Amino acid sequence: MPKKTKVKDKYNIDEEIIIGYNTKKDKPKNSKKNNNAKSSKNNKNKKNNKKNQQSIEKQKTNKKQKKNGGFIQALKIILKIIIVIFISVCVILFLFVSPVFSIQEVIVNGAEKLSESVYISLSNIQIGQNIFELDKTAIKDAILEEPYVENIEIKRIYPNKVEINVTERKASYMIESFGQYIYLDRNGYILERNSELLNLPIIKGYETDMENIEIGGRINENDLPKFNDLIKITDSLRDNNITAKLTSIDISDDEEYTLEFSEEGKKVILGNTKELSAKMAWINLFIAEEKDKKGTIYLNSNNVYFSQEK
């Protein structure tokens, strides 16, 4: 019987198949994905870096543009200012140098007591003078130095005329003082001293020192309220059509104003300025009824009467 020969098989683990075990090295399943992710991330970072770089460049460009734009804007503003100044200078030179604005005429309105030539002289306005060189305040102050002037208005009439509008004071009363007469307006301003007796009432019983008062000045504070009463009395005489000539008013006592009508031979003890309309009616009545009699009309109490002079 043939002898069995045992063949020893060499064992090679690499060639053996072991159930449940794979001898080949498996590559990681997510390797490719990870590589792709890394690549994508790198690309994204590159893009972000590029965008950041572009953004920085853009910011630098914008800053440079803003800087240049601000400089240009500033230049434009400066140029505009220079143009405005230049135009202004040209206009001013034209206004003050051009003969178009040289004064050719001075018009005076409201001159009665003083002549137009006096007002022009007081104003010191010169023909040929530039109309814009006029100092209106100085002209007003100069003309207002004249006692008869109450108010003054100066107007430029372009291109070459000046208008002076005057409101004059008018003499309303007189005061006898050292052989002369002092003329006063209704508000107590001293207008002038003169030897001429005007057809105006003479004020008596005043407190103002007329010897030392200046022309253009005003009566003192004690007499001012009485002058306000004088205005009421004289206006009431006019409004009630009392045509008799009032020759004098005594203002020494504001509760006993005394009126004198010399041509009528009548004196009126008026009292104060209350109920003036009724008192004026009594004056009219007594002057008419006692026409040829001299005497005194008493209106300073409730007992109104006429006392004939004996």
C-alpha positions in Angstrom: 0.0 0.0 0.0 1.5 3.1 -1.0 2.7 5.1 1.8 0.8 8.4 2.0 3.0 11.3 1.9 1.8 14.2 4.0 2.3 17.5 2.3 2.8 20.2 4.6 1.0 23.2 3.3 2.7 26.3 4.1 0.5 28.8 5.8 0.3 32.3 4.3 -1.9 34.6 6.2 -2.0 37.0 3.3 -3.5 34.4 1.1 -5.9 33.1 3.6 -9.4 34.1 3.6 -10.8 34.8 7.0 -14.4 35.0 7.2 -15.5 38.4 8.5 -12.1 40.0 8.0 -10.9 41.9 5.0 -7.2 41.8 4.5 -7.1 44.9 2.2 -6.7 48.2 4.0 -9.9 50.2 3.6 -9.4 53.8 2.8 -11.4 56.2 5.0 -14.9 56.7 3.6 -15.0 60.5 4.3 -11.5 61.2 3.0 -12.7 62.5 -0.3 -15.4 64.5 1.2 -13.0 66.0 3.7 -10.6 66.9 0.9 -13.5 68.5 -1.0 -14.6 70.4 2.1 -11.1 71.6 2.7 -10.7 72.6 -0.9 -14.0 74.4 -0.8 -13.1 76.2 2.5 -9.8 77.3 1.0 -11.5 78.6 -2.0 -14.0 80.4 0.1 -11.3 81.9 2.2 -9.5 83.0 -0.9 -12.7 84.6 -2.1 -13.3 86.3 1.2 -9.7 87.5 1.3 -10.2 88.9 -2.2 -13.4 90.6 -1.2 -11.8 92.1 1.9 -8.9 93.3 -0.2 -11.3 94.8 -2.7 -13.4 96.4 0.1 -10.2 97.9 1.6 -9.2 99.2 -1.8 -12.7 100.6 -2.4 -12.7 102.3 1.0 -9.3 103.9 0.2 -10.7 105.0 -3.1 -13.8 106.5 -1.5 -11.8 108.3 1.1 -9.6 109.7 -1.6 -12.6 110.7 -3.6 -14.2 112.3 -0.6 -11.1 114.2 0.2 -10.8 115.4 -3.4 -14.5 116.2 -3.5 -14.3 118.2 -0.2 -11.4 120.2 -1.6 -13.2 120.9 -4.8 -16.3 121.9 -2.9 -14.3 124.2 -0.7 -12.8 125.8 -3.9 -16.2 126.3 -5.3 -17.4 128.0 -2.1 -14.4 130.3 -2.0 -14.9 131.1 -5.7 -18.5 132.0 -5.1 -17.5 134.3 -2.2 -14.9 136.0 -4.3 -17.5 136.5 -7.1 -20.1 137.9 -4.6 -17.5 140.3 -3.1 -16.4 141.4 -6.5 -19.9 142.1 -7.6 -20.7 143.9 -4.3 -17.6 146.1 -4.7 -18.6 147.0 -8.3 -22.2 147.8 -7.2 -21.0 150.0 -4.3 -18.5 151.8 -6.6 -21.3 152.4 -9.1 -23.7 153.7 -6.5 -21.3 156.1 -4.9 -19.4 157.2 -7.9 -21.9 157.3 -10.7 -23.3 160.8 -11.5 -26.7 159.2 -11.9 -27.1 159.4 -8.1 -25.9 163.0 -7.7 -28.6 165.1 -5.9 -30.3 167.5 -8.4 -33.2 168.7 -6.3 -34.3 169.1 -2.7 -38.1 169.3 -2.1 -39.5 170.8 1.1 -43.1 170.1 2.2 -44.9 171.7 5.2 -42.8 174.9 5.4 -45.0 177.8 6.7 -43.2 179.7 9.4 -39.8 179.1 8.0 -39.0 179.3 4.3 -37.9 176.3 2.1 -34.4 177.8 1.7 -34.0 177.9 5.5 -34.7 174.2 5.8 -32.3 173.4 2.9 -29.7 175.4 4.6 -30.3 173.7 8.0 -30.1 170.3 6.3 -26.7 171.1 4.7 -27.7 169.0 1.7 -25.5 170.0 -1.3 -26.6 169.8 -5.0 -24.3 167.3 -6.7 -23.8 165.4 -3.5 -24.2 161.6 -3.8 -27.6 160.6 -2.5 -26.2 157.6 -0.6 -23.9 159.8 1.4 -26.7 161.5 3.2 -26.7 161.0 6.9 -30.5 161.2 7.6 -30.1 161.1 11.3 -27.6 164.0 11.3 -30.0 166.0 9.0 -32.9 165.4 11.3 -31.0 166.5 14.4 -29.7 169.6 12.7 -33.2 170.7 11.6 -34.8 169.8 14.9 -32.6 172.4 16.6 -35.0 175.0 15.1 -37.6 175.6 17.9 -40.5 175.9 15.4 -39.8 172.4 14.1 -41.8 169.6 15.8 -41.1 166.7 13.5 -39.0 166.0 10.4 -38.8 163.2 7.9 -36.1 162.8 5.2 -36.8 160.7 2.1 -34.5 159.7 -0.7 -36.3 159.8 -4.1 -34.1 157.8 -6.4 -32.1 158.4 -8.3 -31.4 162.1 -7.6 -34.0 163.8 -5.4 -34.4 164.4 -1.6 -37.7 165.2 0.1 -37.9 167.0 3.5 -41.3 166.7 5.2 -41.7 169.2 8.0 -44.3 169.4 10.8 -44.0 172.9 12.4 -45.1 174.1 15.8 -47.5 177.0 15.9 -47.6 179.8 18.4 -50.7 179.3 20.5 -50.1 181.5 23.6 -47.9 184.4 24.7 -46.2 185.4 28.0 -45.3 188.9 28.8 -41.7 189.1 30.0 -39.6 192.3 30.5 -41.3 194.3 27.8 -41.3 191.5 25.3 -43.6 188.6 24.4 -42.5 185.0 24.5 -44.4 182.8 22.0 -45.3 179.3 23.1 -46.9 176.4 21.3 -49.9 174.5 22.8 -47.5 172.0 24.4 -45.5 174.6 26.2 -42.4 174.8 24.0 -40.7 178.2 23.8 -40.6 179.4 20.2 -39.2 182.9 20.3 -39.0 186.2 22.0 -40.5 189.1 20.1 -41.7 192.7 20.7 -44.8 192.1 18.4 -48.1 191.5 20.2 -49.9 188.7 18.4 -53.6 187.9 18.4 -53.1 185.2 21.0 -54.2 184.6 24.6 -51.7 185.8 27.2 -50.8 183.3 29.9 -50.7 184.6 33.5 -49.9 182.9 36.8 -47.2 180.6 35.5 -44.3 179.3 37.7 -41.7 178.9 34.9 -38.7 181.2 35.1 -39.1 182.9 31.8 -36.2 185.2 32.3 -33.7 182.4 32.1 -35.5 179.9 29.9 -33.8 179.1 26.6 -35.5 179.4 23.2 -36.5 175.8 22.2 -36.9 174.8 25.8 -40.1 173.9 27.6 -42.1 175.2 30.6 -41.3 173.5 33.9 -43.0 170.4 35.2 -45.3 172.3 37.6 -46.9 174.2 34.6 -47.1 171.2 32.2 -50.4 169.8 33.7 -52.0 173.2 33.5 -51.0 173.5 29.8 -52.8 170.2 29.3 -55.9 171.8 30.8 -55.3 174.9 28.6 -55.6 172.6 25.5 -58.9 171.2 26.8 -60.2 174.7 27.5 -59.2 176.3 24.1 -60.4 173.3 22.2 -63.7 173.4 24.0 -64.1 177.1 23.2 -63.5 176.4 19.5 -65.8 173.3 19.4 -68.7 175.3 21.0 -68.3 178.1 18.5 -67.4 180.8 21.0 -66.2 183.5 18.8 -65.4 186.1 21.5 -61.7 186.8 21.6 -60.0 185.2 24.6 -57.4 187.7 25.7 -55.8 186.0 28.7 -55.9 182.9 31.0 -54.8 182.8 34.6 -53.4 179.4 35.4 -52.2 180.1 39.0 -54.8 177.8 40.5 -55.9 174.7 38.5 -59.2 174.7 40.5 -59.9 178.4 39.6 -58.9 178.9 36.0 -59.8 182.5 35.0 -60.6 183.5 31.4 -60.8 187.1 30.2 -62.6 188.4 27.1 -61.5 192.0 27.1 -63.5 193.1 24.0 -66.7 191.7 25.5 -65.9 193.3 29.0 -66.3 189.8 30.6 -64.2 187.8 33.0 -65.1 184.1 33.5 -64.2 182.2 36.7 -64.2 178.8 35.1 -63.1 176.6 38.0 -61.6 173.3 36.9 -62.0 171.5 33.6 -64.9 169.3 34.6 -68.2 169.6 32.6 -66.6 172.0 30.1 -69.4 171.6 27.5 -72.0 172.9 30.0 -69.7 175.7 31.1 -69.2 176.8 27.5 -72.9 176.9 27.0 -73.2 179.3 30.0 -70.4 181.5 28.6 -72.2 181.8 25.2 -75.5 182.6 27.0 -74.1 185.3 29.3 -72.1 187.0 26.5 -75.2 187.1 24.4 -77.7 188.2 27.1 -75.3 190.6 28.9 -73.7 192.0 25.7 -73.2 195.6 26.7 -72.4 194.9 30.3 -69.0 194.5 32.0 -68.8 191.9 34.7 -67.8 188.5 35.8 -69.4 185.1 35.0 -69.1 182.6 37.8 -69.0 178.9 36.7 -66.9 177.5 39.5 -69.8 176.2 41.6 -73.4 174.9 41.2 -74.6 178.5 41.6 -73.9 179.9 38.1 -74.5 183.6 37.7 -73.3 186.9 36.2 -72.1 189.7 38.4 -72.2 193.1 36.7 -69.3 195.5 37.4 -70.4 198.6 39.2 
